[in-house]
């Protein structure tokens, strides 16, 4: 028998889920000698379809509120002159090693029926195969498409980026970029074990799809398409190629591109003393949307997320829709169920993501639920632009100012405005922020600057280096223990 503590842990985790699933059912005191067997068949087959090792039926829990109510159901009774468990086992084909355990939670009795997933062939009760469609138990014969799907899964397993081999032409893979990426994060990958640790091989020792995603070179294009208008019918202004390489680097480059186009606008509407700086879009929402698109994309067909930039928004499309066990309400509420579990683990290990489920809620908080469209085979996240109307702020004839209509400013400001053409458009405003931050705190760290500016580590270091070359700032003392100084002339 499963130890009581493990039963309590299992039930506690199950009731935290937002709904019932094909592999999970809650009951209170309901009992029917034959229907329970039918439910066992349905849960066993549902667990197989969901890629789970076990399914569960829990008595003593409300199916509507998931509140623990307690139960009096008894599996130790006799049915037709034999123990009820024997009765169930005798009618289940093939033989199924289900377990019935009980425990108390908050003084209330609960009963947990643990059901192994079907293996090789469907689980039947009294020669009938059952399946769960949503929260309903049905004979699978009524749903031929589900029967085909179940038989395929039982024969071949649920296809994933881990158990599916990379094409024959893509078996000679190298991973030097992956080692460099891990090294930059302060994590050492062992060359003798990394393939096994990161699950880059199929059961027969071939490189899988995940290995292809992380390899130095692959044939998976990842593009950012920039349109001159608000629809794809408008002229395609440019296509920026970031793929055909380790997707970790591809994602970083797209994040840097997003950071570069997220210009800071001067909102002087109702201005009395200080202007308000407004970014073109919420970068944190963009970051979470892109991260989710990479982690949860259905990479099996080697179709990458699509990023499109219009004059009024960015659209990020990931393929595959929700995961098998995910439901819509749980998705919006931040219940994180990764579509690609092994890939999600790598992103977590590299501290690129976290398992707090904050990604979707962050996007929803910034722009509302309507900005995320969940379809059957794809998910679209729209990041709208917050453009400030500059017409009221046009300069009068003979008046001097910068591109945002500000006064001429200090000598440092003038030097910033004369920066070489290679300098990204967004840098002048960010450098002003760096100068202000250093004046406020000469011991400010690069990490703190990253947080205040909303920029990546590499970008901030590059900006500081260029500022020193242009004699805008100087470093006094060592990297550790020293401080910054703004050069005043």
C-alpha positions in Angstrom: 0.0 0.0 0.0 1.2 3.5 -0.8 2.3 5.3 2.4 -0.3 7.7 3.7 2.0 10.7 3.4 2.4 10.0 -0.4 -1.4 9.7 -0.8 -1.9 13.0 0.9 0.8 14.7 -1.2 -0.7 13.2 -4.4 -4.3 14.3 -3.6 -3.1 17.7 -2.4 -1.4 18.3 -5.8 -4.4 17.0 -7.7 -6.9 19.2 -6.1 -4.8 22.3 -7.0 -5.4 21.6 -10.7 -8.1 23.9 -12.2 -10.2 21.1 -13.7 -10.7 17.4 -14.2 -8.8 15.8 -17.2 -8.9 12.7 -19.3 -6.7 11.1 -16.6 -8.3 12.6 -13.5 -11.8 12.4 -12.0 -13.2 13.5 -8.6 -16.1 11.8 -6.8 -17.7 12.2 -3.4 -19.8 9.2 -2.4 -20.8 7.9 -5.8 -20.6 4.1 -6.2 -21.6 1.9 -9.1 -20.0 -1.6 -9.3 -19.8 -1.6 -13.1 -19.4 2.0 -13.9 -16.3 2.3 -11.7 -14.8 -0.4 -13.9 -15.7 1.7 -17.0 -14.1 4.7 -15.4 -11.0 2.7 -14.8 -10.9 1.8 -18.5 -11.5 5.5 -19.5 -8.9 6.9 -17.1 -6.3 4.3 -18.1 -6.7 5.1 -21.8 -6.9 8.8 -21.1 -3.6 8.6 -19.2 -1.9 6.9 -22.2 -3.2 9.7 -24.6 -1.9 12.3 -22.2 1.6 10.8 -22.0 1.1 10.1 -18.3 2.2 7.0 -16.4 -0.9 7.0 -14.1 -4.4 8.4 -14.0 -6.4 8.9 -10.8 -9.9 8.8 -9.4 -10.3 10.5 -6.1 -13.3 10.0 -3.7 -14.1 12.6 -1.1 -13.5 15.6 -3.3 -16.1 17.9 -4.9 -15.7 17.8 -8.7 -16.9 21.4 -8.9 -14.9 23.2 -6.1 -12.2 20.6 -5.5 -13.0 21.0 -1.8 -12.3 18.0 0.4 -15.6 16.7 1.6 -14.8 13.2 2.8 -16.3 9.9 1.6 -17.8 6.7 2.9 -17.1 4.7 -0.3 -15.9 1.2 0.5 -13.8 -0.9 -1.9 -13.4 -3.8 0.7 -17.0 -4.9 0.3 -18.1 -8.1 -1.5 -19.8 -8.0 -4.8 -21.6 -11.1 -6.0 -19.8 -13.3 -3.4 -16.3 -12.0 -4.2 -14.2 -9.1 -3.0 -15.0 -6.0 -5.1 -11.4 -5.4 -6.1 -11.2 -9.0 -7.4 -14.5 -8.3 -9.3 -13.0 -5.3 -11.0 -9.7 -7.0 -11.8 -11.4 -10.0 -13.3 -13.3 -7.8 -15.8 -10.4 -5.6 -16.8 -8.4 -6.7 -19.8 -5.5 -6.8 -20.1 -4.6 -7.2 -16.4 -4.3 -3.9 -14.7 -2.4 -3.4 -11.4 -4.6 -0.6 -10.0 -4.2 0.4 -6.4 -6.8 1.6 -3.9 -5.5 3.6 -0.9 -7.1 5.8 1.8 -6.0 8.5 4.2 -7.3 11.4 6.2 -6.9 15.1 5.2 -8.1 17.6 7.8 -10.0 14.8 9.5 -11.9 13.8 6.4 -11.5 10.4 4.8 -10.4 10.3 1.1 -9.9 7.3 -1.2 -7.4 7.3 -4.0 -7.6 4.9 -6.9 -4.4 4.9 -8.9 -4.7 3.6 -12.4 -1.8 2.7 -14.6 -1.9 4.0 -18.2 -2.7 1.6 -21.0 0.3 -0.1 -22.5 0.4 -1.7 -26.0 -3.4 -2.2 -26.3 -6.4 -0.3 -24.9 -7.7 -1.1 -21.4 -11.1 -2.7 -21.6 -13.8 -3.4 -19.0 -16.2 -6.2 -19.8 -14.8 -6.2 -23.4 -15.6 -2.6 -23.9 -13.1 0.2 -24.4 -13.9 3.5 -22.7 -12.4 7.0 -23.1 -12.8 10.4 -21.4 -14.0 13.2 -23.7 -13.5 16.2 -21.5 -15.1 15.1 -18.2 -17.5 12.6 -19.8 -17.0 8.8 -20.0 -17.8 7.4 -23.4 -17.5 4.2 -25.4 -14.6 4.8 -27.7 -16.5 3.1 -30.6 -18.6 6.3 -30.8 -15.5 8.3 -31.5 -13.4 6.6 -34.3 -10.9 9.5 -34.5 -10.1 9.0 -30.8 -9.8 5.2 -31.3 -7.3 5.8 -34.2 -5.3 8.3 -32.1 -5.2 5.9 -29.0 -4.0 3.0 -31.1 -1.3 5.1 -32.7 -0.1 6.3 -29.3 -0.1 2.8 -27.9 1.9 1.5 -30.8 4.4 4.4 -31.2 4.1 6.5 -28.1 3.3 10.2 -28.0 5.7 12.0 -30.4 7.9 14.5 -28.6 11.1 16.4 -29.5 12.9 13.8 -27.2 11.7 10.5 -28.6 11.6 11.7 -32.3 14.9 11.3 -34.2 16.4 14.2 -36.1 16.4 13.5 -39.9 19.1 11.2 -41.3 20.8 14.1 -42.9 21.1 15.9 -39.6 22.8 13.3 -37.4 26.3 14.8 -37.7 25.8 17.6 -35.1 28.2 19.7 -33.1 27.4 21.8 -29.9 30.2 24.3 -29.4 27.8 27.2 -29.2 25.8 25.3 -26.6 28.9 24.9 -24.4 29.7 28.6 -24.8 26.2 29.6 -23.8 26.3 27.4 -20.7 29.7 28.8 -19.9 28.5 32.4 -20.1 25.8 31.5 -17.6 28.5 30.1 -15.2 27.3 26.5 -15.7 29.8 23.8 -16.8 28.6 21.1 -19.2 30.5 17.8 -19.1 31.3 16.7 -22.6 31.1 13.0 -21.6 27.6 13.3 -20.2 25.8 16.3 -21.7 24.0 14.3 -24.4 22.3 12.2 -21.7 21.9 15.0 -19.2 20.1 17.2 -21.7 18.2 14.3 -23.3 19.6 14.8 -26.8 19.4 11.2 -27.8 16.6 8.8 -28.7 16.3 5.4 -27.1 18.3 3.9 -30.0 21.1 6.4 -29.6 20.3 8.8 -32.4 20.2 12.6 -32.1 16.7 13.8 -31.5 14.8 17.0 -32.6 15.9 18.7 -29.4 19.5 18.1 -30.3 18.9 19.6 -33.7 17.4 22.7 -32.0 20.5 23.2 -29.8 23.1 22.3 -32.4 25.6 24.8 -33.9 23.9 24.5 -37.3 20.4 23.4 -38.3 18.0 24.0 -41.1 15.3 25.7 -39.0 14.7 29.3 -40.2 13.6 31.8 -37.6 12.7 35.1 -39.1 11.4 38.5 -38.1 9.2 40.0 -40.9 8.8 43.8 -40.9 5.8 45.1 -42.8 5.3 48.7 -44.0 1.7 48.8 -42.9 -0.8 47.1 -40.5 -1.4 43.9 -42.5 0.6 41.2 -44.3 -1.0 42.5 -47.5 1.2 45.6 -47.1 4.7 45.8 -48.5 7.2 43.5 -46.8 9.8 46.1 -45.7 12.5 43.6 -44.6 13.1 40.0 -43.3 15.7 39.5 -40.6 17.1 36.0 -40.4 18.0 34.7 -36.9 17.7 31.0 -37.4 19.7 28.0 -38.7 21.6 27.9 -35.5 21.3 27.1 -31.8 17.8 28.4 -30.8 19.2 29.9 -27.6 21.3 32.4 -29.6 18.4 32.9 -32.0 16.1 33.9 -29.2 18.6 36.2 -27.6 19.1 38.0 -30.9 15.4 38.5 -31.4 15.1 39.9 -27.8 18.0 42.3 -28.6 16.2 43.4 -31.8 13.0 44.0 -29.8 15.0 46.0 -27.3 16.5 48.1 -30.2 13.1 49.0 -31.7 11.5 49.8 -28.4 12.1 53.5 -28.7 11.5 55.8 -25.8 9.1 58.6 -26.6 8.6 61.9 -24.9 5.1 62.3 -23.6 4.7 66.1 -23.0 1.0 66.1 -22.9 -0.1 68.2 -19.9 3.6 68.8 -19.1 4.3 71.3 -16.2 7.8 70.5 -15.3 9.2 67.1 -16.3 8.3 65.1 -19.4 7.3 61.5 -19.2 9.3 58.9 -21.1 7.1 56.3 -22.7 8.4 53.1 -24.4 6.9 52.0 -27.6 5.7 48.8 -26.0 5.9 46.9 -22.8 9.3 45.1 -23.1 8.6 42.6 -20.3 5.4 41.4 -22.0 7.3 41.1 -25.3 10.1 39.1 -23.5 7.6 36.7 -21.9 5.7 36.3 -25.1 8.8 35.4 -27.1 10.1 33.1 -24.3 6.8 31.2 -24.2 6.7 30.9 -27.9 10.1 29.2 -28.0 9.5 26.9 -25.0 6.0 25.8 -26.0 6.3 25.8 -29.8 5.6 22.5 -31.5 9.0 21.9 -32.9 8.3 18.4 -34.2 7.6 19.6 -37.7 10.6 21.9 -37.4 8.4 25.0 -37.8 9.8 27.9 -35.7 7.7 30.7 -34.1 6.8 33.5 -36.5 7.5 37.1 -35.5 5.9 39.9 -37.5 6.4 43.6 -36.9 3.7 46.0 -38.2 3.4 49.7 -37.9 1.1 49.4 -34.9 2.1 46.1 -33.2 4.3 43.0 -33.0 2.7 39.6 -33.5 4.3 36.4 -32.1 2.9 33.1 -33.4 3.8 29.7 -31.9 2.7 26.4 -33.4 0.8 23.6 -31.7 -1.8 25.3 -29.4 -2.2 24.3 -25.8 -0.5 21.3 -24.3 -2.4 18.0 -23.9 -3.1 18.6 -20.2 -3.6 22.4 -20.4 -7.0 24.0 -20.3 -7.8 27.6 -21.3 -8.6 29.0 -17.9 -5.5 27.5 -16.4 -3.4 28.9 -19.2 -4.6 32.5 -18.6 -4.2 32.1 -14.8 -0.6 31.0 -15.2 -0.8 27.3 -14.6 2.4 26.3 -16.3 2.3 22.9 -18.1 5.2 22.9 -20.6 4.5 21.5 -24.1 8.2 20.6 -24.3 9.1 19.5 -20.8 12.8 18.7 -21.5 13.3 22.0 -23.4 11.6 23.9 -20.6 14.0 22.3 -18.1 17.0 23.6 -20.1 15.6 27.1 -20.1 15.0 26.8 -16.4 18.5 25.6 -15.8 19.9 28.5 -17.7 17.8 30.9 -15.7 16.1 32.1 -18.9 12.7 31.2 -17.4 11.1 30.2 -14.2 8.3 27.8 -13.2 6.2 30.5 -11.5 3.8 30.7 -14.4 4.1 34.4 -14.5 4.6 34.7 -18.3 0.9 34.8 -19.5 -0.3 36.8 -16.4 2.4 39.4 -17.2 1.1 39.8 -20.8 -2.5 39.9 -19.6 -1.7 42.5 -17.0 0.0 44.7 -19.6 -2.5 44.3 -22.4 -5.5 42.2 -21.4 -6.6 38.7 -22.2 -7.7 39.6 -25.8 -4.1 40.2 -26.8 -3.6 36.3 -26.6 -5.6 34.3 -29.2 -5.5 30.6 -28.5 -6.5 28.5 -31.5 -6.5 24.7 -32.0 -3.1 24.6 -33.8 -1.4 27.9 -32.8 -1.3 30.7 -30.3 -1.0 34.4 -31.3 0.3 37.1 -28.9 -0.2 40.7 -30.0 2.0 43.4 -28.5 0.4 46.7 -29.5 2.5 49.9 -29.9 1.8 52.8 -27.6 2.6 55.7 -30.0 2.7 59.2 -28.7 1.3 61.8 -31.1 4.2 64.2 -31.7 2.2 66.8 -33.7 1.6 69.2 -30.7 5.3 69.2 -29.9 6.7 70.5 -33.2 9.5 73.0 -32.8 9.0 76.6 -33.8 11.1 78.2 -36.5 14.6 78.9 -35.4 14.3 76.8 -32.3 16.9 74.1 -31.6 16.2 70.7 -30.2 16.8 67.0 -30.5 14.6 64.4 -32.2 12.2 64.4 -29.3 11.7 68.2 -29.2 13.7 68.8 -26.0 15.8 71.9 -25.3 19.4 71.9 -26.4 20.8 70.5 -23.2 24.3 70.1 -21.8 27.6 69.6 -23.6 27.3 65.9 -22.8 23.8 65.9 -24.4 25.3 67.5 -27.5 28.0 64.9 -27.7 25.4 62.2 -27.4 23.4 63.6 -30.3 26.5 63.6 -32.5 27.1 59.9 -32.0 28.3 57.9 -35.1 25.6 56.5 -37.4 26.4 53.0 -36.3 24.9 53.8 -32.9 21.4 52.3 -32.6 18.5 54.8 -32.6 17.5 54.0 -29.0 20.9 54.5 -27.4 20.9 58.4 -26.9 18.0 58.2 -24.5 19.4 55.2 -22.7 22.8 56.8 -22.3 21.1 59.9 -20.7 19.5 57.5 -18.2 22.9 55.9 -17.5 24.5 59.3 -16.9 21.6 60.3 -14.6 21.9 57.0 -12.7 25.7 57.4 -12.2 25.3 61.0 -11.0 22.7 59.7 -8.5 24.9 56.7 -7.4 28.5 56.5 -8.6 28.8 52.9 -7.2 25.8 51.6 -9.3 26.4 48.1 -10.6 25.9 46.8 -14.1 23.2 44.5 -12.8 21.3 47.5 -11.3 21.7 49.4 -14.6 20.2 46.4 -16.5 17.2 46.5 -14.2 16.7 50.3 -14.5 17.1 50.4 -18.3 15.4 47.1 -19.1 18.3 46.0 -21.2 20.4 42.9 -21.4 23.9 42.4 -19.8 25.8 42.5 -23.1 24.0 45.7 -24.3 24.7 47.6 -21.1 28.4 46.6 -21.1 28.8 47.6 -24.7 27.2 51.0 -24.0 29.4 51.6 -21.0 32.5 50.7 -23.1 31.5 53.1 -25.8 30.7 55.9 -23.3 34.2 55.5 -21.9 35.7 55.7 -25.4 33.7 58.9 -26.1 35.0 60.3 -22.8 31.5 60.6 -21.3 32.3 58.6 -18.2 35.4 57.1 -16.6 36.0 54.2 -14.3 37.8 55.0 -11.0 39.4 52.0 -9.3 39.0 48.3 -10.1 35.8 46.6 -11.4 35.1 45.4 -7.9 35.2 48.2 -5.3 35.6 51.0 -7.8 33.1 53.6 -9.0 31.9 55.5 -12.0 32.5 59.2 -12.7 30.7 61.4 -15.2 33.2 63.5 -17.2 32.2 67.2 -16.9 33.8 69.8 -19.2 
